[in-house]
Amino acid sequence: MITQLKLFAMMLTLACCGYASAQETGPEPLPRTVEAMTEIPEISSTEAAGLTAADLEAWVEGFMSASLNQAEIAGAVVSVVKGDQLLFSRGYGLADVEAETPMDPERTLVRVGSTSKLFTWTAVMQLVEQGRLNLDEDINQYLDISIPEGPGDPVTMNHLMTHRGGFEEGLREVLITDPASFITSEQYLKAHPRPRIFAAGEVPAYSNYGTALAGYIVERVSGEDFDDYIERHILAPLEMNHSTFRQPLPEPLRENLSKGYMSRQEPPRDFEMVSTAPAGSLTATANDMANFMIMHLRDGRFGDHSVLQPETARLMHSASAEHLPGFATMAHGFFRAQANGRLVLAHGGDTVVFHTDMNLVPEEDVGIFVSFNSRGARDAVYGIREQFFRDFMDRYFPAPEPEDAPAIAEARQHAQEIAGHYQSSRRIETAFLKLLYLLTQEQVSAHEDGTLSLASRPDRRYREVAPDLWRQEGGEHALHITRSDGRVTIVDSANPVSVLQSVPALYSASVTSTILLGSVVVLLLAVLAWPVGWYYRRHYRQPVALSGTPLLASRLVRLAALADIAYLIGWYFAFQPIVENQLDAYGPALDPLLRSLQICAVIPIAGAGIGLWHAWLTLRSGRSWRSRLGSLVLAAALTGIAWIAWVGQLISFNLEY
């Protein structure tokens, strides 16, 4: 999400400067991590290394030393559990670069982001176990706020746990760094209700808002403050004594908090407070997270404590709905996937600067937790985090290399039918950030050999091995195609919380970006050409060829072009915090700028009208074909900006985004 926002803002920057590259490319990938820093025994691709503390120490040291150095990541922590024991935990790099404080899995606190959700869902299951919550009933009965009406059935707790409540994405006041501006989850929910853009239960669309609702329900049903409930009923019995959902951090824990960095070379960022606290505010140590993993591997037990009854834990881990073989689905809060032929229960988490992953492999009685305190150079942490678990599984629980099945005969034709632009179901539809999603869509390309590729993963090719089932060549990843009412949906085998939905050609990123960039180039050239023309007439003492209404129209169209450029520059400043990853800027402090820009929506509307009027007058006159063609191109550019403002929800007075 954050990477998409940056791409959009960069595109708008280029537009305001009047040029853009023909094709948007992602960040250049870092070289693949090499295990060169520590001597590690070589193993074959199908031979398992023994999962021992000694082997883990050698392998993780090699992986982390190379990865942190190459990616300019300040530090990381890792913990691995086997059965009911902490098998291995280590810190790597620095928790505080300036003070040279090392990462310590026992003492160093990290922000685990959305991995926090698993604690909220565990709390929900405790209340289900007690008969105080029903997973299949309308959640409005538990709330003192009304869920926005939407299509389909009422929203249930099951819908929230599986991210199928149908809620629109939201950014406003989600992250806050000023303690004086912090709002509680209850305040957030009541101030910023999210519209429902899908029928409940039908389309997966990852939702922090939905998890915050679940946390608020825990609070109301239990009669306890959410933070208190988690501490008493989950953290305390798990002996997670260095962990908390509280924000800002309690004083005793602050001195051990790792700082968060964009990269090791940059200054640390301020502490990120999450307004949707049940969705992402947990601060914990790696060793504390090991206790949480042990509890879930032991079906709800930790030592002498029973956090969940075994049948409740097994229900929480079970699939919430039917799914295709080999495709990830949602359990009741956990991501339920497969890796090397084994079931994996997982959840990752990201703030702007902290990046976490937790994976349980129940069949092997193993859990692994990793958290990084930096994004790294070119946002490298995302690839490193994914590679870490993949390499862990390949080393300790390998599987034979998958064989590429032959493509079906109709693959080439089907690839051509599927190719096009797609948008994520996790998106904003009703506010100005809609323009982001119009400009940063996924592009699916068909190739001559009948394979497909995605712009976001250009290194992968997919072949159709069965009708509507496309499998990665040389890999486990797959795509499933569904069709409804002329719309194509792509289901990703690794992503159970969103899908890709086809976009009509008129609203595709290629059309939208072409209109935006083409219009800006025309307007800039026009604005630059007029002073040149003025200088030419003045220097050569040429009279103005127009008078009366045509002269007025000519001057107004110049003003409209200049005003449109100023209007876009204003929107650039509205998106500038995204370039800097300052998402905490999206709150009340930005409202004056946004409201001013919304009022200024009259500029592109009036500009389009003036452009069309000027073109009509020019076409009716006896002026040269160059003048007539120029007036048409200028009218098209002014109309293009108005169209962008309309479809991108810039013409709106909505401040809920």
N, C-alpha and C positions, 0 to 999 in steps of 0.2 A: 504493500500500500504506500509506504513512505517513499520507496523508489519511484513508484508511478507519479507521485506528487512532484518529485524533483524533475522528472522528465517533462512533465507538463509545464512547469515554471520555466525550465530552460527553453522549451519551444516558444513560450510566450516572449521570453527575452529576445530570442532570435527574431521573432516577428516584429517586435518593437524596434529592433535595430535594422530591420528591412532585409534580412537574408536568412537562409536556413539551408542545411544540407538536404540533399534529395532523399536520403534515407536515414532514419533515426537508428542509431546503434547503441547497444547497451554498454556498460562499463567493460573494459578489457579485463578478461579473467586473469587471476594470478596463476603462476605455474602450479601444477598439482603438488600438494604437499609430499615431500619425500622423507622417508624415515632414515635420515642420514646422521643425526646427532648422537644416536646411541646404537650400539651393536645389537641387532635384533635377529633372532634365528629366522632363517628363511623357511617358509612353508609353501606347499603347493596350493593351488586354488581350491582343492577339495579336501585337503588335510587340515584338521582342526588343531590349532595350538591349544595347549592346556590352559584353562582359565585359572591362573594362579596369581597371587599378589606379585610374585617376582616377574612373571611374564608381562603382566599389566604395567608394572613400573617401567620396564624397558620399552614396551611398545608405546605407551602414552607419552613417555618422556620424549621419544623420538618424534612422534606426531606433533606434540605441542611445541617443542623447541623450534622445529622448522616452520610450523604454521604461524605462531605468534611473531616470529622474526620476519617472515616474508610479508605478512599481512599488516604489520605495524599495529598489532593488537597488544594492549597493555598487559592483560592477564586473564587467567581462566582457572576454574576449579572443576574437579571431577570426583565423583564417588560412584563406586560399583558395589552392589550387594549380591550375595549368593545365599539363597534360603533366608534364614533369619539373622545373618551375620553381615557386618560391614567388611567386605573383602579387601577393598582398596579405596583410598582417598588421597588426593594430592592437590596442591596449588601450584600454579605455573605463572611466571611473570610477576607483575606488580599490581597491588591494590591501590597504591598511591605512587605515581611516577616520581613526583618531586621529592617526597619523603623516602622513596625507595622502600616502601613497606611491601613485603611479599604477600602474595595470595596464600591464604591458609584455609583448608577445607573445614577446619573445626571452628575457627574464629571469624573469618572474613564473611561478611554479609553481602549478598548480591540480590538484585531485583529480578525476580523470576518471571515477570510479565504474565502472560496468559496461562502459564502453568499453574498460577493461582486458582484458576477456575476449578481444578480438580478438588480443591479444598471446599469450595462452594458446593460442588455436586456431591461430595461426601457428606456435607452437612444436610443437604436435601434428602439424601438417602437415609440418613439417621431419622429424620422426621417422617419419612415414608414408613420406615420400620416401626415407628411408634404409632402409626395410624393417624398422624396429624396432618399429613399431606397425601394427596392422591395425584399420581403422575398424569392421569387422563382426564382431569376435570378442568373446567375453565378457571384460569388463574385469577380472574377478576374477583372471585369470592374471597381471595386471601389478601386483596389489596385495598387501599383507601384512595387509589388513583385508578382512572379508567384507561385500559389499554386502547389505543386508537383503533377505531373500527376499520375493518379491512375485508377483503373478499374471503369467502369460505367459512370454515368452522372457527369457533373460538380458539384462542391460544391456550395450550395446556403446558404443564411443566415438562412433559415429554418433548414438546416442540422446542422449548427453551434449551433443553439438554442436548438436543440434536441440531441446534441452529436452524430450525425450520419454522420459526415464528413469523417469518415474512417481513422482518423489520428492515428499513432502510439503514444504510451505514451512517455514522455520525462522527464528526471531528470536533465540533465546538466544545471547549472546556473539558475535553477528555484528559489532557495532560496539563498540569499546572505546576509552576516552579516557585511561585510566590506564596508562602504560607498564609499571608494575609488575605489572599484571594481564593484560598482553597474552599471547595464546597463538598459537602458529604454526598454519599451516593443517593440518599433520599432526596436531597436538594437537587441533585443533577436530574434524577428521574422526573421530578415534578416540574422542573424548569425546561427540560429539553426532551419532550416525548418524541419518539421517532415514528414516522408514518409507516404503515404496513404497505409494502409494494407488491407482495405476493400473498396468495392464500396460505393460511397456516397449514403446515405439514406437506406442502407440495414442492417447494424449491429450497434447497439448502443455501443459506446466505449467512455467513459467520457474523455473530452479533455480540459485541460487548454490552450493548444495551440490554439484550435478553438475559445475559448472565447477571447483570446488575439487578434486574427485576427479580431473579431467583434469589439473590442475596437479601434483597429487601423482604421477600416473602419469608425467608428463614428468620429474619428479625421479627417480623410481625407474628408469625405462628409460634415461635419459641418464647416471645416476650422478652428476649434478651437483645442487647445491642449486638450487631453482627460481629464486631471485633471481639467482644466478650465471649460470644457463643463459640467462635472458632478457637479461642484460647482455652476455654474450659473443656470443650468436648472433643477437640482434635489435637491441638498443639500440646496441651498438658499431658494427656495420656500417651502421646507419642514421644514425650520428653524432648520436644523441639523447643528448647529453652532459649535459643538464640534467634527465634523467628517471630514475626508479627505481621499483621495486616495494617497496623496503625500507621497513620501519616499525619504530620511528620514523624520520624522515628522517635520512640522514647529515648530519653537521654542516655540510659545505660548502654544502649545498643549503637549509638551514633559513632563512637570512636572506632568501631570495628567495621563500619560500612565501607565497602570498596567504592572508590570514585568511578564515575563513568566517563568514557572518552569516545569521541568520534574516531580518533586514532591515537596511538602512543605519542605522536609528535605534537598533538594539540592539547590545549588546556582542558581540564575536566569540566563537565557540564554540571549544572545545578541538579539537586535531588528532584526527581520527577514524581509528582504526586498524581495518582490516578483517580479521577472522579468516579469512575465506574469501579470502585474498589473491589467488589467481589470478583470482578473480571480480571484484575491484574495488579493488586497492590501488595502482594506478599513479598516480604524481605526475609531471606533465610540463608543459612549456611549449607554447604554441600553435605556435611554430615547429618544435619537435621533432615534434609531431604531424603537421605538414605533411610531414615526411620519411617518416613511416609511410604517409600517404595516397599520396604519390608512388610508394612501393614497390609498393603494391597496384594502383595505376593502370598501372604499368609491368610488371605480371605477375611481380612478385617481385624486380625489380631496382631498385637505388638506386645511381646512379653506376656505379662499377666493381664493386660488391658484388652478389652474388646471394643473397638471403635465402631465396627459393623458386625452384625451377625453374618455367618458364612453365606447363607442363602441371599442376604441383601448384597453382600460384596459380589457374589457371582452374578446377580441380576445387574448390578452396576457395570460389570465387565462384559455383559452379553450384548450381542448386536441388537440394535433398536428396531431394525427393519430388514427385510430381505435385501440382498445385494448380489451383484455378479461375483462369481468365483474369482479370487485374486484381486478384487477391488476393495479399497478401504471403505469402511462405513463408520458411523458413529455408534459407540456403545452408549451408555448413559453418562455422558460427560467425557469419557476417554475417546481418542481416536483409536479405531480398531483396524489394524492393517496386517500385512504379511511382509516378512523380510526373510529371504533365503528359505522359504517354505515354512516359516514359523510364525505363529500369532504374535503380534506386538500390540501392546496397549500403550499409548503414548500421548503426550501433549507438549508442544513447544511454547515459547513465550518470548515476546520482544517488547522492550521499550525503545526509545530512540537509541540508547547506548548500551543497554544490557540485552543479551541474547542467550536463551536457555533452551535446553531440550531434555526431556525425561522419557525413557523408554523402558517398559517392562516386557520381558520375554517369559511368560508364565511356564511354558513347556520346559524351559531350561532353569526355571526358578532364579532368574537373574534380572537385575535392574541396573540401569546406568543413567547417571545425571551429569550434565555438563553445563556450565554457564560461563560466558565470556563478558568482559566489562568494556568492550569496544566494538564498534562497527568494523574498523580496520580500513586499510586502503581499498578504494573502489568497492566499498561494502562487501569485502571479502568474507566476512564472518558467516554469511548465509551459506556459501558453498562449503566453507570449512566445517561448519556444524553438521551439514548433511553428510559430508565425506567422513566425518569422525564416526558416526554410527554405522555407516555402510562398511567402513573398514573394520570396525569392531565385530560386526556380524560375519564378515568374510574371513576374519582371522580365527574367531572362536567357534562360530557356528556356520561353516561354509556350506554351500550347495553347488551342485554341478552347474556349469555355465549353461544357460538356457539355449536350446536350439531354435533357430529361426524357422518358423513354419512357413510353408510356401504361401504366397499371396493368392487370393481367389481371382478368378478370371475377370470379374467386373471391377477390380480394384482401381484401375486407371480412371474409368468413368466415374466411379464413386468419389475419388479424390477430387476431380474437377467440380463435382456437385457440392462438396463440403468446403472447398477453398473459399476464403473470404475473411471478413472481420467479425470479431466476437467480443462481447463485453462480459465482465464478471457479474454474477448475480449479487456479489457483495459490492454495492455501489450506492451513489447518491443520485436521486432522480429529481428532487424538488427544490434544489438550491444551487447557488452559483458554482459549486464544485462539480456539477454535472458536466461542465465543459471539460474538466479533467478526464472524465471517463470517456467522453467522445474522442479525445485526442490520444488516449493511451490504451487503445483496444489491443487485444491479441490478434495477430494476423496468422491465418492458417494458409499455407502454400501447398499446391499440388505440383509434383515433379513428373518429368517424362517417364520415369520408371514406375509410376503408379503409387509412389510413396507420398506421405504427408510430412510436413515439418511445421513447427510453431516458432514464431519469431522470438519468443522468450527462451526457447531451448534449441538454438540453431544446430547444435551438435548432435541432435537426435533425429532419426528418421523412423517413421511408422509405416508398417505395411498391413493391409487388411487381410487377416488370417481367417476370418469368418465374417458373415454379413454384419456390418456395422461395428466390428471389433477390430481395432487397429493396435498392433503390438510393436513396441520399440524393437528395432533390429539390434540384436546382441544384448538385450536387457529385459527387465521384468515389467517395466512401465507400460501402461496400456491406456487407450482411449476408447470410450464407448459412445456411439452416436445414436441419439433419439430424435424423432421428428414429431412435431405437433403443430397443427394449424399453419403449415408452411414454414415453421421456424425450426432450425436445427439447434440442438443442444449437445454439447460435448461434456461427457463425464470423465474426469481424470481419475485413474485408478489409485492415485496417491492422495487425493484431496476430497474428503467427504463433506466439506463445509462450504463449498461453492461450486458452481458449474459455469461453463462458458455458453452464452446465448448469442445466436447469430443476430447481426445488425442489418437492417435494410440499407441498401447501397447508398441512399441519400445521406444517411447518418453515419456512414463508415468513417474511420479515422483518415483514410486517404482523401475522401471528398472534403471533410471538415477542415483538415489541415491545409489542403490545397486552396480552399476558399479563403481561409484566414491569411495564409502567407501571401497568396496572390494579391489579395485586396490590400494588404499592408504595403507590399512592394509598389503597387500602382499608386497608392496615396502618397507614399514617400517621394516617388519620382515626380508626381504632379506638384507636390509642395515645393520640391527643389527646382522644378522647371519654371515656376512662376517668377521668382526673383531674377532668374536668368533672363527671362523674357522682358521683365521690367528694365533690367540693365541694358539689354540690347536696344529697346525702344528709346531709352534715355540717351544712350551713347550715340545712336544714329538719328536721333531726333525724329523717330517714327511716331505718328499719331496713334492713339488708341482706336482700334477698328470698330469697337462696339459702343453703343450708347443706349440709354433708356433701359427697358426691361432686360434685354440680353446682357447688358453690362452689369446690372444688378445680379442677375442669375450667375454670371461668371464669378463675381466677387463672393457671392454666398457659397458657391460650390467650393471655392478655395478655403473659405472659413470652415465649411463642413469637413473637408479633408483634414485640415489641421486639428479640428476639434476631435475627430475620430481617433487620430493618432494620440492625442492627449488622453482620451478616454481609455485607450488600450494601455498606455503607460500607467495610468492610475490602477488598472487591474493588475498590471505587473507588480506594483507595490503591495497589492493585496495578497499576491501569491509568493512574494519574496521570502517570507519566513519559511516556506517549504524548501526553498533552495538551501537555506541555512539549517534545515532540520530543527527549526524553532517552533514546534507545533504548539507550545504553550502560548504563542501569540494569538491563537484562534480562540478569542473570548471577548468579553465586553470591551477591552481596550481597542479592539479592531472595529467595533461597531460604527464609530463616526466615519471612518474611511469607507466601510462597506455601504453605509446608508447614503453617503454622498455619491458614491458610484451608482447606486440604485436610482437615485434622483436624476443623475446624469444619463440615465438610459434614454432620456429624450434626445440626446445627441445623435446616436446612430439612427434612431427612428426619423428624426428631422433630416438628418444627413441623407438618408435614402430618398426621402421625398424631394429634397432639393436637387439631388443628383438626377433623378428621373425628370424633374421639371426642366432642369438645364439641358438634358439630352433632347427632350421634346422640342424646346425652343431652337436648339442648334439644328436638329434635323429638318425643321420647317424653314430654316433660313437658307440663304443661298451660299453659305460658307463652304469652304473646301472639304473634300472627302476626309482629309486628315483631321480637321476640326470635328467633323461629325463622328468619325470613328473614335477619336479621343473622348468625346462626350459620352459615348456609349460605354467605353471601357471604364471611365470614371464613375458613371452611374452604377455599373455592375460592381465595382469595388465598394462603393458606399452601401449598396444594397447587401453585399456580402457581409460587411461588418454588422449590419442590422440583423441579418440571418443568424450569424454566429451568436450575437447577444441573445437572440430569441431561443434558439435550440439549446444554448448553454445555460439557460436560466439566469443570465445576467440581467434580464428585464424582469425583475421580481423584487418584492419588498420582504422576502423571507430571510430572516436572520438565524433560522434554525438549520444548521448544516452539519 
